[in-house]
């Protein structure tokens, strides 16, 4: 399993409800659309029940639409899994794929921390503003 090498360290670092891990499976081709029920049933059996509400399987037979989707997210290798870190506006700030190397996980966690800085305690009534800079695409 490639994706747990990314998601497990993320979940253990960010156990707060401010963060959410969502699993999306893209299944392409007319033939697989015919097998939608057995495929989704098999995926459900392999997914812990507490993750069912955060797991989506997307079936599409339109090859051109999926090619555009994959190009936009730079998902050219269909044989691997991808991990995306999104900011609060849904913009991609980090992308990883395959089995995570330790330094890649460190980058993911660093970028996630940059996107969600801890709230600063105010002393007195001063009204400073905190600038929440965006993360970087890795």
N, C-alpha and C positions, 0 to 999 in steps of 0.2 A: 504494500500500500504506500503510494507516494504522497498523497495529500496529508495523512496524519503527521508526516515529518514536518509539515508547516503548521497544521491546525492545532496539534497538541501543545506545542510550546506557546502558541498564541493564547489558547484557552487557559493554560496554567498561569500565564503572566497577567492576563486581563480577565479575571473571573467576574468582574463587575457586569451588571446588566446593561451598561452603556455600550457594550460591544456585542456583536452578533456574528456568528459564523454561519453562512448559508451555503449549501451544496447545490450546485446546478449541473445537471447532466444534459448534454446536447446530443440527441440521437438523430442522425440524418439519413434520409433515403426512404423511398416509398416502401421497400421491402420491410424495413424495421417498423414503419408505421403500422403495417399489418400485424406485427407482433407486439403492439403497444401493451396490451394487457399482460402477457407473460413477462415482458421486460420490466414493467413497473412493479409487478408482483414480486419478481426476483430481487429487485432493488430494495423494495420495502422489507423483505425478509433479511437482507444484509445490512439494514440501517437500524440502529437503536431507536426504540419507540420515542424517546425524548427528543430525537432529531427530525421526526417526520414532518413537523410543521415548518421546518427550515430546509427542506429538501424538495427540489423541483426537477422534474425530468421534462425536457422540451423536445418534442418531436417535430421535425420539419422535413418536407420532401423537396422544398424549393432550394436547389443547389446554389443558385445565384445569390439569394438572400443570405444563406448561411456563409457563403464565401465573403460577402460584404461584412457580415457580422464578425467573422474570424479575422478578416483584414483589419477592421477597426480596432480590435483588441489584440492584434498580433498573435493570434492563436493558430499558427500554421501547422504545428505538429498535432495531428489528430490522435496520436497514440499515447499522449501523456495528459496529465491533469495540470490545471493552471490555478494559481492563487492570486487574487486581486485584493488590494487594500484600497478601500474607497474613503473619501473624506465625507463630511456631513452633507455635501451637495451632490454626492454621487460621482465625483470625479475620481478617476483612477490615479492613485499616488504611488503604488508599488505593484509590480508584477513578478511572479515567480512561477517556475514550472518544474516538473519532474520531482525527483527526490531532493529535499532541501539539504544543502551543505550548512554547516554550523554558522559560517559567516553570513550566509543568506538569511538565516533565521534571525541573526542579530540585527541585520539591516531592517528586516520587516518589523521587528519589535521596536527598534529605534524610531522608525518613521511613524509607527502607530502612536508612540509616546509623544512625538512632536505634534501630531494632529490633535491630541487631547491632553493639553497640559493640565496639571493639577490646579484647581482654583486657588488663587492667592488670598490669604487672609488680609483684610484691610485693618489697619491700625488708625484710629481716629476717624474722621469723616472725609478724608481726602478722596477725591474722585479720579483716580488714575484709570487709564484704560489699558487693557492687556491686548497686545497684538497677537492674534493667533495666526501665525504664518502657515501656509499650506505645506504639506509634505512634498517629497520629491518622488518622481517615478524612478525606480531603481533599475 
